Amino acid sequence: MAFKAHLAQITPVLGEVKRNLDLHLEAIDAAIAAGAHLIVFPELSLTGYFLRDLVPDVALRLESPILAELAKRSAGLGIVAGFVEETPDFDFHVSAAYFERGQLRHVHRKIYLPTYGMFDEERYFGAGHTLRAFDTALGRTAMVICEELWHPSLVCLASCDRMQQLIAIANSPARGAKGDRPSSAETYARMLSVYAELFQVHVLFCNRVGCEEGVTFWGGSAVVGPDGQTIAQAPYLEEAQLAAEIDLGLVRRERARTQLLSEERLDLTLRELQRIVRERFGA
């Protein structure tokens, strides 16, 4: 099976959910006109990043009209968007939503919340507690959010849960420079390539652009194939809608060539993790 994916490398307006929804709808219409089957937006694409005390004001319940509008637009293609989720218990999460065939198909809550340097996420958000791969019309999928890419255990769990593609959305700031791109972009490029080849999946990485609170976000969204090679690459530091052809036949080819997933010893992994937890935490 093959399909066309679009990565919408946009600049959200901080705290302006309705204006950002309009940006989404415009990009979705363009993707549909181009024949896309999936469009992916960055982390917190409906709100912007440095929200601080705005978090309760921009938070959305899963039944909100804003999310309902995105669900409605997903009748013709899959949609991944980032938002602040409010639970019935008034907890707030950095979440990613997957819409498909007119419905909210899956929600992932960010598990690892960076709280160092310029980041202060634990002060404003609660951490998620689960990671699940889920079935879609475009193959079995898992989603991670920005900082979670720095924790290989999550990607490994998604692989063991039989994902065929990993969607990673981010608000990654530019740091340093190496040649024509930020140093942080080079680090991400290495991670995406290693994950794609090691776990034999497509990786769809969508990072925002623009400036917020004096911080510049570098973009550079990319699609990497299961052989670790980049299929498509968006420009740095400017808005773009990146189109890429995703062929799940490449996943089959790589997994037939090297049986990494079927070789995985989950029983061994579980036993050793239980031992490590007992020894480290006395549990």
WOWOWO-V117012 format. One record per pair of residues at least 12 apart in sequence whose ideal C-beta (glycine too) atoms are under 7 Angstrom apart, sorted by the first residue. I is the first residue (numbers start at 0). J is the second residue. D is the distance in Angstrom with one decimal. If there is no record, write none. Layout:
[[I:J:D] [I:J:D]]
//
This chain:
[[0:138:6.9] [0:247:4.8] [1:244:6.2] [1:245:6.5] [1:246:4.4] [1:247:7.0] [2:36:3.9] [2:37:6.5] [2:137:5.3] [2:245:5.4] [3:34:5.9] [3:35:4.9] [3:36:5.5] [3:242:6.3] [3:244:5.9] [4:35:6.6] [4:36:7.0] [4:37:4.5] [4:39:6.8] [4:203:6.0] [4:222:6.6] [4:243:5.3] [4:245:5.3] [5:30:4.3] [5:33:7.0] [5:35:4.4] [5:38:4.6] [5:240:5.4] [5:241:6.7] [5:242:5.4] [6:39:5.1] [6:203:6.5] [6:205:4.4] [6:220:4.3] [6:233:6.4] [6:241:4.3] [7:26:4.3] [7:38:5.8] [7:39:6.7] [7:40:4.9] [7:205:6.9] [7:240:5.4] [8:205:6.5] [8:206:6.8] [8:207:6.8] [8:208:5.7] [8:218:4.9] [8:220:4.7] [8:233:5.0] [8:238:5.9] [8:239:4.7] [8:241:6.5] [9:22:5.6] [9:26:6.6] [9:40:6.6] [9:41:6.8] [9:44:6.5] [9:207:6.4] [9:238:5.9] [10:207:6.6] [10:208:5.4] [10:209:3.1] [10:238:5.9] [11:43:6.9] [11:44:5.5] [11:46:6.5] [11:47:4.4] [11:207:6.6] [12:47:6.3] [13:47:3.5] [13:49:6.6] [13:211:5.7] [14:46:6.6] [14:47:6.1] [14:50:6.6] [14:53:4.7] [14:57:5.8] [16:45:5.5] [16:46:6.1] [16:57:5.3] [16:65:6.1] [19:44:6.6] [19:45:4.8] [19:46:6.7] [20:45:6.5] [20:65:5.6] [20:68:6.6] [23:40:6.3] [23:44:6.9] [23:69:6.7] [23:80:6.3] [24:72:6.7] [26:38:6.5] [26:240:6.2] [27:72:5.1] [27:78:6.6] [29:240:6.3] [30:76:6.4] [30:240:6.9] [31:75:5.5] [31:76:6.0] [33:242:6.5] [35:76:5.7] [35:242:6.9] [36:76:5.4] [36:77:6.6] [36:137:6.1] [37:76:5.9] [37:77:4.1] [37:137:5.9] [38:76:6.2] [38:78:5.6] [39:79:4.4] [39:166:5.9] [39:168:6.6] [39:203:5.7] [39:205:4.5] [40:79:6.3] [40:80:4.7] [40:81:6.2] [40:168:6.9] [40:205:6.4] [41:81:6.0] [41:168:5.2] [41:169:6.2] [41:170:6.3] [41:205:5.1] [41:206:5.9] [41:207:3.8] [42:81:4.4] [42:93:6.9] [42:144:5.3] [42:145:5.2] [42:168:4.5] [42:169:5.2] [42:170:4.6] [43:81:4.6] [43:82:6.8] [43:83:6.9] [43:93:6.4] [43:170:6.1] [44:80:5.4] [44:81:4.5] [45:65:6.9] [45:80:6.1] [45:81:6.6] [45:82:4.3] [46:82:6.3] [46:83:5.5] [47:211:6.0] [48:170:4.5] [48:211:5.7] [49:211:5.2] [49:212:4.4] [50:83:7.0] [50:123:6.8] [51:123:6.4] [54:83:5.9] [54:91:5.3] [54:123:4.9] [57:83:5.4] [58:83:4.4] [58:84:6.7] [58:85:3.8] [58:91:5.4] [59:82:5.5] [59:83:6.6] [59:84:6.4] [59:85:6.4] [60:85:5.4] [61:84:7.0] [61:103:6.4] [61:106:6.8] [66:96:6.5] [66:103:6.4] [69:98:5.3] [70:98:4.9] [70:101:5.9] [70:102:5.7] [70:103:5.4] [71:101:6.3] [73:98:3.7] [73:99:5.4] [73:100:6.5] [73:101:6.0] [74:100:6.4] [74:101:4.6] [77:97:6.6] [77:98:6.8] [77:99:4.7] [77:135:6.3] [77:137:6.0] [78:98:4.3] [79:95:6.2] [79:97:5.4] [79:142:6.9] [79:166:5.7] [79:168:6.7] [80:96:5.5] [81:95:5.5] [81:168:5.4] [82:94:5.9] [82:96:6.5] [84:106:6.9] [84:108:6.8] [90:125:4.5] [91:123:6.8] [91:124:5.4] [91:125:6.3] [92:108:4.2] [92:109:6.6] [92:124:5.9] [92:125:5.7] [92:127:6.1] [93:109:4.0] [93:120:6.9] [93:124:5.4] [93:144:6.1] [94:106:5.5] [94:107:6.6] [94:108:5.1] [94:109:7.0] [95:107:4.7] [95:142:4.8] [95:144:5.7] [95:168:5.7] [97:135:7.0] [97:142:6.7] [99:135:5.7] [99:136:6.2] [100:136:6.9] [104:133:6.8] [104:135:6.5] [105:133:4.5] [107:127:6.9] [107:142:4.4] [107:144:6.9] [108:127:2.9] [109:127:5.7] [109:144:4.3] [109:147:6.7] [110:126:5.6] [110:127:4.6] [110:130:6.8] [110:147:6.1] [110:153:6.8] [111:146:4.6] [111:147:5.2] [111:150:5.6] [112:124:5.7] [112:126:5.5] [113:146:4.7] [117:172:6.9] [117:214:6.5] [130:153:5.6] [130:156:5.4] [130:157:6.1] [131:160:6.6] [132:157:5.3] [132:160:3.8] [132:161:5.9] [132:162:4.2] [138:163:4.2] [138:164:5.7] [138:247:5.3] [139:161:5.5] [139:162:5.5] [139:163:4.8] [140:162:6.2] [140:164:5.3] [140:166:6.2] [141:157:3.6] [141:160:6.8] [141:162:4.1] [141:165:5.5] [142:166:4.7] [143:165:6.7] [143:167:5.1] [144:168:5.8] [145:169:4.1] [145:170:6.0] [145:171:6.3] [148:167:5.6] [148:190:5.7] [154:194:5.3] [154:198:6.3] [158:198:4.2] [158:260:6.5] [159:263:6.3] [159:265:6.1] [162:200:5.9] [163:200:5.9] [163:247:6.0] [163:250:5.3] [164:200:5.5] [164:201:4.3] [164:203:6.5] [164:245:7.0] [165:194:6.6] [165:200:5.3] [165:202:4.9] [166:203:4.9] [167:202:6.5] [167:203:7.0] [167:204:4.7] [168:205:5.1] [169:204:6.9] [169:206:4.4] [170:207:5.5] [170:216:6.0] [171:183:5.9] [171:187:6.5] [171:206:5.1] [171:216:6.5] [171:217:6.4] [172:214:4.9] [172:215:6.6] [172:216:5.8] [173:215:4.7] [173:216:6.8] [173:217:4.1] [180:219:6.7] [180:235:5.4] [181:217:4.7] [183:217:6.5] [184:217:5.4] [184:219:4.7] [184:235:6.5] [191:204:5.5] [191:221:6.3] [191:223:4.8] [192:223:5.7] [192:227:4.5] [195:223:4.2] [195:224:6.3] [195:225:5.8] [195:227:5.3] [196:225:6.9] [196:226:6.1] [196:227:3.3] [199:225:4.6] [199:250:6.1] [199:253:4.4] [199:254:5.1] [199:259:6.2] [199:260:6.7] [200:225:5.6] [200:250:6.4] [201:222:6.6] [201:223:7.0] [201:224:6.1] [201:225:6.2] [201:245:5.5] [201:250:6.9] [202:223:4.5] [203:222:5.3] [204:220:5.8] [204:221:5.1] [205:220:4.7] [206:218:5.6] [206:219:5.9] [206:220:5.4] [208:236:6.0] [208:237:6.1] [208:238:5.7] [217:235:5.4] [217:236:6.0] [218:233:5.9] [218:234:6.6] [218:235:5.3] [218:236:5.9] [218:237:6.6] [219:233:6.1] [219:235:5.0] [220:233:4.1] [220:241:5.4] [221:233:6.7] [222:243:4.0] [224:249:5.5] [225:249:5.3] [225:250:5.0] [225:253:4.3] [226:253:6.0] [230:243:5.2] [231:243:3.8]]
//
